Amino acid sequence: MSKFSSRRQFIQAVGLGTSALGAGITASAQETGSVPKDASGQVIAGFENSHADPNASQSWQPFSDRKIRVGIAGYGLCRFGAQFGFQNHPNVEVVAVTDLIPSQCAELAKVCGCETTYPSFEKMILDDRIEAVFIATDAPSHARLAILGLEHGKHVASAVPAVFGSLEDADRLFEAVKKSGQKYMMFETSYFRPDLYAMYQQYQAGQFGELVYSEGEYYHYFGKLLGGYNPKTKQVDSNGWRKGLPPQYYPTHSNAYYIGVTGGSFTEVSCMGNHSIIPHLQAANNDYKNPFGSEIALFRTSEGGMSRMAVCWDMPSAHGEQGRVYGQQTGKGQAKTDRPPLPPGVAGGGHGGSHGLLTSEFVDAILRDRKPWVDVAQSLNMTVAGIVAHQSAFRDGELLKIPQYVM
């Protein structure tokens, strides 16, 4: 079960103010499948094309010639299953794929160069060849499928969020990881954005003392229905799981700007919600009965500092994932802030060039038998804080305690 603790002690801390999103590195359509677009033909935020870094693999050193046999679940609106470069990693063989929609399953198999397809994750997980799975399905199914994968002895990587609106699922996932002994990693893209990665390295170098204040924003305008997989129709349509999504159910892109930098957590929260004028972001028009288009959370951190984290769907003038951290001291020491090299053939991809780096981190953790950076504790501390924040918004900002997860 989750553990409650009042404060974590840190030896090192960092502070850095920046709003730079950094240049993304995007693989070609041949490598990752077509660039995902919404119903209006616009590229979905986070997947914008930019120039690849020709030197990204220059200092990469192979560690092993072993190929991890991976199964991939989910292609969907964002072509997510193929966007992270598993099919191009020199230490990976994609041996099976699945998507509930047959045409998308076939396309995922084609892009990944895989001959074996399954009609469901439940069928695919029975394939004894598979050592690890990547779950890129609709967000409400992440926890259930991750637990199933762990129970079948597979390492699990999952798109965000780790769980969807359920504190009980968070406890179940945490216990499943501990019981299985397998690796679990949530693919939070902000961790490998250039700005956050630089903050993390400076924090580890003890450059700035304890953090007094941090903040992060995830702005994604939902004025038009983006669509997504609809569990009711079992198709991708405008009434998919994203319609009326409570903003703080999808908090990891912003919360990473404290938790990813420090490895800490949020201990309590007061959150305010803004009632949206967008029709599908009104309580009567979505299955979540959620009235909020924006939710702004003020957290107490495990260092004793403060953090403001915003998730907003209804501001057409704002876009992106960004954050800043501020410490009690400045300018002490030096830290290497360049991101790790990528294996040859693996592109950085979307979301600031983070996709390939997340895959490389997961694969390396399995090969070296070590804990991945975005482990289950950090994944749940990022995600659960948002679930409790949404509860606080419904209570007009009541200060609420947040469960703590420690491995």
Salt bridges, closest charged atoms under 4 A:
GLU48 OE2 - HIS319 NE2 3.62
GLU122 OE2 - ARG144 NH1 2.64
ASP127 OD2 - ARG129 NH2 2.75
GLU131 OE1 - ARG66 NH1 2.77
GLU131 OE2 - ARG69 NH1 3.50
ASP169 OD1 - ARG172 NH2 2.51
GLU175 OE2 - LYS178 NZ 3.40
GLU188 OE2 - HIS253 ND1 2.88
GLU210 OE2 - ARG7 NH2 3.56
GLU215 OE1 - ARG308 NH2 3.16
GLU215 OE2 - ARG324 NE 2.66
GLU217 OE2 - ARG308 NH2 2.57
GLU217 OE2 - ARG324 NH2 2.37
GLU268 OE1 - LYS401 NZ 3.30
ASP287 OD2 - LYS232 NZ 3.17
GLU295 OE2 - HIS390 ND1 2.56
GLU321 OE1 - ARG193 NE 3.06
GLU321 OE2 - HIS253 NE2 3.87
GLU321 OE2 - HIS351 NE2 3.83
GLU361 OE2 - ARG370 NH1 2.95
ASP364 OD1 - ARG368 NE 2.78
ASP364 OD2 - ARG370 NH2 2.92
ASP369 OD1 - LYS183 NZ 2.79
ASP375 OD2 - LYS371 NZ 3.49
